[in-house]
Each structure stands twice: as structure tokens, then as C-alpha cells.
Amino acid sequence: MKRLSIILVLIFVSCLFLSGCTKDSREIDDQVYSLVIGCDKGICNKIRITVQFPVYKSGNNDSSGNNKNSNGSSQGISNNGNTLFETVEASSILEGINLLGSATTRRISLVHTKTIIFSEAVAKEGIEDVLAPIARFREIRRIMQVVICRGSAEEFIKNNNTLIGESTAKAMELASTQANYSGYFPEQSFQEFYTGVISPYKQSYAVYAGLNEFKKLQPLDKSGSLPLDSDEIFSSMLKTKYNMPPGDMPRSGNRKIEFMGVAFFNGSKMVGTLNGYETRYLLMVEGKFQRGYFTMEDEQSKDQAIVVDLRLGRRPKISAYFKDGIPIINVKLNIEADIGAIQSRIPYEKLNRIQDLNKSIEQLVQRGVSDVIRKTQQEYNTDVFGFGKKVATNFFTVTEFEEYNWLKHYKDAKINVEVEANVRRTGIMSQSAPIRNNEDTIKTGDD
């Protein structure tokens, strides 16, 4: 009983000392939370910083008073009125945030920052000076996304708005998860990016983005036909892939922002890019590819497409060894596919034809992966795949591996790619049926 009394007294005393507010505590609405930070080259100082943060609306949801800033103008307010922008030039990001505090009514907090954006000009010059304070600052969450944008980061952020729903923060999170459904760009956190920059095993990459001004899509005439100045022959050709950077997609709409491909680095400097299709093959080798639709030309029916939904059947098998001083790397990929469409209506679903489709998929992936590896080796000598982790197993100590300098010898490696593909599902059709009309029958490939 005495022991129990002592325990109860200790608990009571602990509650008195451990509860209550501290000097660091703040009310939620005493701060404003940054959603996006953008970095451009400065004119008056080293770096130009743009911060986007949400607007605190009144409890009666009357946003009429939130569509103007303190000067009565709409400058610095997003299209949907949910966020504000502030831009300042400073010697570093942290000082810039401090400087903005003198022009805002609340302290700017970085604990909920979703994305940091570097302009391509800044990335090509090197971002080591920017990475140091970000990696060290306690408020920064390393799960935030890293993006390299074409053009100005300030202009990019000004176009960062949501047209579906009211929460810009949620829209940004959902936009990054679109990578899981297409593979045209990766989900790349600051932790992964920073680790790649300082790692002796691999080199880093970030999401590549741009603004679409909707000038690439040719308009049709009033009858829905091609315009008179268009190339009808080119328009009728089947194109199974596009070598288009972000912002050049032929589309129209409202949201200008596009994520497409990756920008990869040698150390802290951006040295090149991969387009959306090349990014898919990069993610396959890394084991990060979730799924995506691929279009192949039907070898038995030219200018007609076969659409397949590809995903990894299991994690890639990668092995490495040395032969005569040359690193040899073997990559084995297992791909599963679902049939999405067969325009020629040739019954590839049948057992006697499905192996032909498997072979076509294997050739598509093997050729794509080999081309991307060759590009990173011969043009940039940049190991964004992380092959160095497997090569390191051939050394007895980390020091020995670091002295070898794998990043320098990546271009000398011989890399073999082997792909095994299996069509697992044919959709809700077991066989392509012939199309009939009142004149004749369009026959299938087996007729």
C-alpha cells in the first residue's frame, strides 16, 4: 500500500512538471505554413526565393475579403484565392525566410513544406549552397518532393493552383502520387535526393517539370477536320512515344503545370534529363515502377497499336562482378502485362499467339532499358540506377571501394539486360471478335 501511494504521488508530481506550455509552443494560427519554396538566380543577391502559403479564411467561409492583398490588389494571390506568394532575394534560403517575416503578420514555418523547386538555371550551376541549410534545418521534413523546373521557379509557383477541390496542399500530394499510375516521373523525396548527391554508390535525380502554354495542340476546323495547313500524312502516322520535355505536351486545358521525366545530377550539378518514357525504364531497373500503359506497333498490322498495361512481376535481380578489371553487371527484369487494346483484332489472346506478344513486350523493354543505360554511360557517365551498391560487394572494405571511385568508372562497365514478360490478363474480353457490317466482314488474323 505504501509503495502504491509513492507511485501515485510521483505520477501526480510528474504531471505538474511535464504538462503545460513551453517557450517554443505557438498557437496554430500564429504561424503561416509554407507549401512550396522556389529558388531562382538572384539579381540583387545570390538567390531569389519564392514562398507559397495558404490563406486563412474567416469562419463564415466568406472569401470575398481574401481575394485582395493589403494594398487592395490581386497581385501575389493564386487563381483560386486559396494561396499567397511572396518573393525576396537573399544570400541563403533561411535568411530569405527571415526577411519575409518582416513583411508578413505571422511567422513563416517550414514544417509542412510539400515541395522545393529549383529553376533549371540554378540546378545547372550547382545547388550545394542551397542543400546545406535545407539538410540541417530542423523544420524541414525530408519527405518533401524535389522538382527541377524549366524556366523560372517563381513563375512556376504562381501557376501552382488547384481547380479540383479547395486544398492546394492536398492537390500537391495527389499530383505526386500520379507517378504510381504512369511512371512518367518519380516520387523523389528530399531524403533520397540528398542521399544520392553525397553517395559514392550512385548519383541523384529529381522530378522534371514545366509550364504548358497550350500552343502545341493544333486546333481543328469547325467541321472537326484537320486544319488546311496541317500535314495529313504525319497526322495519320502511329506514334508510340514522344520525346517531349515537360510543357511541350500537345494538350489544352486549365492547369499549366506538367511533371514529365527526370533531371539527373553529377554531384550537385544538373547535367542532363530523361524524358517520360526513359524514366519508366529507369524506375523498372530501380524496382520503383508501379504500372503504366505502353503502346506498341502491331508487327503483323502496320500503323495499328497494341496497348498493354505493364508492371513489375517481382523485384529486379541485379548482380555485379569483375572480369579482367572491367565491371560486369547483369540486370534481370520480370514484367507482367495486361492487354488493354488490340486495334488489328488479331487474336493474340489465344495460347498459340500469346508467346508472340510476350516476345514483343520483352523486346520493347529490353531495348528501352539498354538505350537509357547507354545514354547515362556514354553521354553523361552518371549512375542514376544505383549499380554501385552491387559493385561494392566485390570490395572488402568501404575505403577500398571509395578509392576505386565507382562514379568515375561507371562508363567502363558492361551491362547486360535480360527481360522476361508474361501476359497475365486479357481484360474482360477473352478474344477479339470480328467487326461486321451489311456489306462484308472485317476478318481477324486467324480467318
URJO-V983474 format. One record per pair of residues at least 24 apart in sequence whose ideal C-beta (glycine too) atoms are under 10 Angstrom apart, sorted by the first residue. I is the first residue (numbers start at 0). J is the second residue. If there is no record, write none. Layout:
I/J  I/J
//
This chain:
25/105  25/106  25/108  27/55  27/108  28/55  28/105  29/104  29/105  29/106  29/108  30/105  30/106  30/107  30/108  30/110  30/111  31/55  31/83  31/85  31/99  31/100  31/103  31/104  31/105  31/106  31/107  31/108  32/105  32/106  32/107  32/108  32/109  32/110  32/111  32/112  32/113  32/168  33/85  33/96  33/99  33/107  33/108  33/109  33/110  33/111  33/112  33/113  33/114  33/115  33/138  33/139  33/143  34/81  34/82  34/111  34/112  34/113  34/114  34/143  34/156  34/159  34/167  34/168  34/170  34/171  35/82  35/84  35/112  35/113  35/114  35/115  35/116  35/143  35/144  35/146  35/152  35/155  35/156  35/159  35/167  35/168  35/171  36/92  36/95  36/96  36/107  36/109  36/112  36/113  36/114  36/115  36/116  36/117  36/129  36/133  36/139  36/143  36/152  36/156  37/84  37/86  37/114  37/115  37/116  37/117  37/118  37/121  37/146  37/148  37/151  37/152  37/153  37/154  37/155  37/156  37/157  37/159  38/92  38/95  38/115  38/116  38/117  38/118  38/121  38/122  38/126  38/129  38/133  38/152  38/153  39/86  39/88  39/116  39/117  39/118  39/120  39/121  39/148  39/150  39/151  39/152  39/153  39/154  39/155  39/156  40/88  40/118  40/120  40/121  40/124  40/151  40/152  41/87  41/88  41/89  41/90  41/95  41/121  42/88  43/87  43/88  43/89  44/87  44/88  44/89  44/90  44/91  44/94  44/95  44/98  45/88  45/89  45/90  45/91  45/94  45/95  45/128  45/129  46/87  46/88  46/89  46/90  46/91  46/92  46/94  46/95  46/121  46/126  46/128  46/129  47/86  47/87  47/88  47/89  47/95  47/118  47/121  47/151  47/152  47/153  48/85  48/86  48/87  48/88  48/89  48/91  48/92  48/93  48/94  48/95  48/96  48/98  48/99  48/129  48/152  48/153  49/84  49/85  49/86  49/87  49/95  49/99  49/116  49/151  49/152  49/153  49/154  49/155  49/156  49/157  50/83  50/84  50/85  50/86  50/87  50/92  50/95  50/96  50/99  50/103  50/107  50/109  50/112  50/156  51/75  51/77  51/82  51/83  51/84  51/85  51/112  51/113  51/114  51/116  51/156  51/157  51/159  51/160  51/167  51/171  52/82  52/83  52/84  52/85  52/99  52/103  52/105  52/107  52/108  52/111  52/112  52/167  52/168  53/77  53/81  53/82  53/83  53/111  53/165  53/166  53/167  53/168  54/79  54/80  54/81  54/82  54/83  54/167  55/105  56/80  56/81  56/165  60/165  62/165  69/102  69/103  69/104  75/157  76/157  77/156  77/157  77/158  77/159  77/160  77/161  77/167  78/157  78/158  78/159  78/160  78/161  78/162  78/253  78/254  79/160  79/161  79/162  79/164  79/165  79/167  79/170  80/160  80/165  81/160  81/161  81/164  81/165  81/166  81/167  81/168  81/170  82/156  82/157  82/159  82/160  82/161  82/167  82/168  84/153  84/156  84/157  84/159  86/152  86/153  86/156  86/157  90/128  91/128  91/129  91/131  91/132  91/133  92/128  92/129  92/130  92/131  92/132  92/133  92/136  92/139  93/131  93/132  93/133  93/135  93/136  93/138  93/139  94/132  96/132  96/136  96/138  107/138  108/138  109/133  109/136  109/137  109/138  109/139  109/140  109/143  110/137  110/138  110/139  110/140  111/138  111/140  111/143  111/168  112/138  112/139  112/140  112/142  112/143  112/144  112/189  113/140  113/142  113/143  113/144  113/159  113/167  113/168  113/169  113/170  113/171  113/172  113/174  113/175  114/143  114/144  114/145  114/146  114/156  114/159  114/171  114/172  114/174  114/175  114/189  114/206  114/208  115/139  115/143  115/144  115/145  115/146  115/152  115/189  115/192  115/205  116/144  116/145  116/146  116/147  116/148  116/151  116/152  116/153  116/155  116/156  116/159  116/205  116/206  116/208  117/145  117/146  117/147  117/148  117/152  117/205  117/262  117/269  118/147  118/148  118/149  118/150  118/151  118/152  118/153  118/154  118/155  119/147  119/148  119/149  119/150  119/151  119/152  119/207  119/208  119/209  119/262  119/269  119/272  120/149  120/150  120/151  120/152  120/269  121/147  121/148  121/152  121/269  122/147  122/148  122/152  122/205  122/207  122/262  122/264  122/267  122/268  122/269  122/270  123/147  123/262  123/264  123/268  123/269  123/270  124/267  124/268  124/269  125/264  125/265  125/266  125/267  125/268  125/269  126/192  126/196  126/205  126/264  126/266  126/267  126/268  126/269  127/196  127/197  127/266  127/267  127/268  128/267  129/267  130/189  130/192  130/193  130/196  130/197  130/267  131/267  133/189  133/193  134/189  134/190  134/193  134/196  134/197  139/189  140/188  140/189  140/190  141/188  141/189  141/190  141/191  141/192  141/193  141/194  142/186  142/188  142/189  142/190  142/191  143/171  143/175  143/188  143/189  143/190  143/192  144/171  144/172  144/174  144/175  144/178  144/185  144/186  144/187  144/188  144/189  144/192  144/205  144/206  144/258  145/187  145/188  145/189  145/190  145/191  145/192  145/193  145/203  145/204  145/205  145/206  145/262  146/175  146/184  146/187  146/205  146/206  146/207  146/208  146/245  146/256  146/258  146/262  147/204  147/205  147/206  147/207  147/208  147/209  147/245  147/260  147/261  147/262  147/263  147/264  147/269  147/272  148/205  148/206  148/207  148/208  148/209  148/210  148/245  148/246  148/256  148/257  148/258  148/262  149/207  149/208  149/209  149/210  149/244  149/245  149/246  149/247  149/257  149/262  149/272  150/208  150/209  150/210  150/246  151/210  152/208  154/210  154/255  155/208  155/209  155/210  155/246  155/255  155/256  156/256  157/210  157/255  158/210  158/211  158/254  158/255  158/256  159/210  159/254  159/255  159/256  160/253  160/254  160/255  160/256  161/254  162/252  162/253  162/254  163/253  163/254  170/254  171/256  174/208  174/254  174/256  174/258  175/206  175/258  176/289  177/258  178/206  178/258  178/278  178/282  178/287  178/288  178/289  178/291  179/287  179/288  179/289  179/290  179/291  180/289  180/290  180/291  180/292  181/258  181/259  181/275  181/278  181/279  181/288  181/289  181/290  181/291  181/292  182/275  182/276  182/278  182/279  182/280  182/281  182/282  182/283  182/287  182/288  182/289  182/290  182/291  182/292  182/293  182/309  182/310  183/207  183/245  183/257  183/258  183/259  183/260  183/261  183/274  183/275  183/276  183/277  183/278  183/279  183/282  183/291  184/208  184/245  184/257  184/258  184/259  184/260  184/261  184/273  184/275  184/278  184/279  184/282  185/258  185/260  185/261  185/278  185/279  185/281  185/282  185/285  185/287  185/288  186/282  186/287  186/289  187/261  187/287  192/264  193/267  195/263  195/264  195/266  195/382  195/383  195/385  196/264  196/265  196/266  196/267  196/268  197/266  197/267  198/382  198/385  198/387  198/388  198/406  199/387  199/388  199/391  199/397  199/400  199/401  199/402  199/403  199/404  199/405  199/406  200/382  200/385  200/386  200/387  200/388  200/389  200/390  200/391  200/400  200/401  200/405  200/406  201/285  201/381  201/382  201/383  201/384  201/385  201/386  201/387  201/388  201/405  201/406  201/409  202/263  202/264  202/265  202/266  202/270  202/375  202/379  202/380  202/381  202/382  202/383  202/384  202/385  202/387  202/406  202/409  203/261  203/262  203/263  203/264  203/265  203/266  203/267  203/269  203/381  203/383  204/260  204/261  204/262  204/263  204/264  204/269  204/271  204/272  204/273  204/278  204/281  204/381  204/383  205/261  205/262  205/263  205/264  205/269  206/245  206/258  206/259  206/260  206/261  206/262  206/278  207/244  207/245  207/246  207/257  207/258  207/259  207/260  207/261  207/262  207/263  207/269  207/272  207/273  207/274  207/275  207/278  208/244  208/245  208/246  208/256  208/257  208/258  208/259  208/260  208/262  209/243  209/244  209/245  209/246  209/247  209/248  209/255  209/256  209/257  209/258  209/259  209/260  210/245  210/246  210/254  210/255  210/256  210/257  211/245  211/246  211/247  211/248  211/249  211/250  211/251  211/252  211/254  211/255  211/256  211/257  211/259  212/246  212/247  212/255  213/248  213/249  213/250  213/251  213/252  213/253  213/255  214/246  214/247  214/249  214/251  215/243  215/246  215/247  215/248  215/249  215/250  215/251  216/248  216/249  216/250  216/251  216/252  217/249  218/251  235/302  236/302  237/294  237/295  237/296  237/297  237/301  237/302  237/303  237/304  237/342  238/294  238/296  238/304  239/276  239/293  239/294  239/295  239/296  239/304  239/305  239/306  239/363  240/274  240/275  240/276  240/277  240/279  240/293  240/294  240/295  240/367  241/274  241/275  241/276  242/274  242/275  242/276  242/277  243/274  243/275  243/276  244/272  244/274  244/275  245/272  245/274  245/275  248/275  261/383  263/375  263/379  263/381  263/382  263/383  264/379  264/381  264/383  265/379  265/380  265/381  265/382  265/383  265/406  266/381  266/406  270/375  270/378  270/379  270/380  270/381  271/374  271/375  271/378  271/379  271/381  271/383  272/379  273/371  273/374  273/375  273/383  274/371  276/367  276/370  276/371  277/367  277/368  277/370  277/371  277/374  277/375  278/371  279/309  279/364  279/367  279/368  279/371  280/332  280/363  280/364  280/365  280/366  280/367  280/368  280/369  280/370  280/371  280/372  280/384  280/416  281/367  281/368  281/371  281/372  281/375  281/383  281/384  282/311  283/309  283/310  283/311  283/315  283/330  283/332  283/334  283/364  283/367  283/368  283/371  283/384  283/418  284/315  284/317  284/330  284/332  284/368  284/371  284/372  284/383  284/384  284/385  284/386  284/414  284/416  285/314  285/315  285/317  285/383  285/384  285/385  286/311  286/313  286/314  286/315  286/316  286/317  286/332  286/385  287/311  287/314  287/315  288/315  288/332  288/334  290/335  290/336  290/337  292/337  292/339  292/340  293/334  293/336  293/339  293/360  293/363  293/364  293/367  294/339  294/340  294/342  294/363  295/356  295/359  295/360  295/362  295/363  296/342  296/359  296/363  297/341  297/342  297/343  297/344  297/345  297/347  297/356  297/359  297/444  298/343  298/345  298/355  298/356  298/358  298/359  298/362  299/343  299/345  299/347  299/352  299/355  299/444  300/341  300/342  300/343  300/344  300/345  300/444  301/343  302/342  302/343  303/340  303/341  303/342  303/343  303/344  303/345  304/339  304/340  304/341  304/342  304/343  305/338  305/339  305/340  305/341  305/342  305/343  305/345  305/347  305/356  305/359  305/360  305/363  306/337  306/338  306/339  306/340  306/341  306/342  307/334  307/335  307/336  307/337  307/338  307/339  307/340  307/341  307/347  307/356  307/359  307/360  307/363  307/420  307/422  308/335  308/336  308/337  308/338  308/339  308/423  308/424  308/426  309/334  309/335  309/336  309/337  309/339  309/360  309/363  309/364  309/420  310/334  310/335  310/336  310/337  310/423  311/335  312/336  312/419  312/420  312/421  312/423  313/419  315/368  315/384  315/416  316/417  317/384  317/385  317/386  317/388  317/389  317/390  317/414  318/389  318/392  318/415  319/386  319/387  319/388  319/389  319/390  319/391  319/392  319/393  319/412  319/414  320/389  320/390  320/392  320/393  321/390  321/393  321/394  321/412  322/413  324/408  324/411  325/408  325/411  325/412  325/413  326/386  326/387  326/389  326/390  326/393  326/403  326/405  326/408  326/409  326/411  326/412  326/413  326/414  327/390  327/412  327/413  327/414  327/415  328/372  328/384  328/386  328/387  328/389  328/390  328/409  328/412  328/413  328/414  328/415  328/416  329/389  329/413  329/414  329/415  329/416  329/417  330/365  330/368  330/369  330/372  330/384  330/386  330/389  330/414  330/415  330/416  330/417  330/418  331/415  331/416  331/417  331/418  331/419  332/361  332/364  332/365  332/368  332/416  332/417  332/418  332/419  332/420  333/417  333/418  333/419  333/420  333/421  334/360  334/361  334/363  334/364  334/365  334/418  334/419  334/420  334/421  334/422  335/360  335/419  335/420  335/421  335/422  335/423  335/424  336/360  336/364  336/420  336/421  336/422  336/423  336/424  337/422  337/423  337/424  337/425  337/426  338/422  338/423  338/424  338/425  338/426  338/428  338/431  339/424  339/425  339/426  340/426  340/428  340/431  341/425  341/426  341/428  341/430  341/431  341/443  341/444  342/431  343/431  343/441  343/443  343/444  344/430  344/431  344/432  344/433  344/434  344/441  344/442  344/443  344/444  344/446  345/431  345/443  345/444  345/445  346/425  346/429  346/430  346/431  346/432  346/433  346/443  346/444  346/445  346/446  347/422  347/425  347/430  347/431  347/444  348/422  348/424  348/425  348/426  348/428  348/429  348/430  348/431  349/425  349/429  349/430  349/431  349/444  349/445  351/445  352/444  352/445  353/421  353/422  353/425  354/421  354/422  356/420  356/421  356/422  357/418  357/419  357/420  357/421  357/422  358/420  359/420  360/418  360/419  360/420  360/421  360/422  361/417  361/418  361/419  361/420  361/421  362/418  362/420  363/418  363/420  364/416  364/418  364/419  364/420  365/416  365/417  365/418  365/419  365/420  366/416  366/418  367/416  367/418  368/414  368/416  368/417  368/418  369/414  369/415  369/416  369/418  370/416  371/416  372/409  372/412  372/414  372/415  372/416  373/414  375/409  375/410  375/414  376/409  376/410  376/411  376/412  376/413  376/414  377/410  378/410  379/409  379/410  380/406  380/407  380/408  380/409  380/410  380/411  381/406  381/409  381/410  382/406  382/408  382/409  382/410  382/412  383/409  384/409  384/414  386/412  386/414  387/412
//
